[in-house]
């Protein structure tokens, strides 16, 4: 995988997570107060930075074959989870991810919560909401950046992709001051699911000892093939759903 | 302490494996089978994991959508 592909994959995956974290931070900051919200966000970023600083260099010491087996397995499982949700969303079996609706829910919850000062933080609710949101979404960013970077032995570039995504999303968030509901998040999640699954399959098989025909060039077939399979499943599920609705309508008509 | 460990484990289980553990089981079994084929039978089984992942995804989707329209 060349440097540009590594950077772009990590950038897109991390941008999706950053958009989700931004929604939570905005809801906490606008509804409660900014100081505690930013304290929560900063605390989460420190925890994430420590995780990267500890895990990242440690992973580079693991032999590449073993690393590819473990990371490939984790990415394949993680990617399957993303892809499954993305296919269910695209075929109408699961609600689409809607940042506007999530923001409204978070704001409603933040409005009803009590105000309590704790451990030098003025609004503990805003702090914990922001801390948890950034930490949970950030963990996915860290996981993706570390696994891709360690496997390609270019942790610095993967980290740069992740940081660039977070900075771009944060800058847009500051400019817009609203959840980024116009970002094509569902499409991006679909694409990320395809990339995670493809790289997981590629590295996992290599780690287990298999050699891909064409070596790294096999990825140029694995990624489109995964995309085609995923789109095929979407088409099949859409057709099944339409057939189900037609049958139900026919039963209703005959009952009437 | 036990409660903390349990919730810590539950968090990572949900983070990596998510709603359907069967996908993870299929991936693990396919990787083990690939390693066996490569190292014991000298078969370059690069094709096994992609087939297993496609099947696992289809199985998981079928389970998620059965009975829903």
Interface residues (C-beta under 8 A of the other chain):
Chain A: X69 X72 X73 X74 X76 X77 X78 X80 X81 X83 X84 X87 X88 X91 X93 X139 X140 X143 X197 X200 X201 X204 X205 X207 X208 X209 X210 X211 X212 X213 X218 X222 X225 X229 X230 X233 X237 X240 X241 X244 X245 X248
Chain B: X15 X16 X17 X18 X19 X20 X23 X24 X27 X28 X31 X32 X34 X35 X38 X39 X44 X45 X46 X48 X49 X50 X53 X54 X56 X57 X58 X60 X61 X64 X65 X68 X69
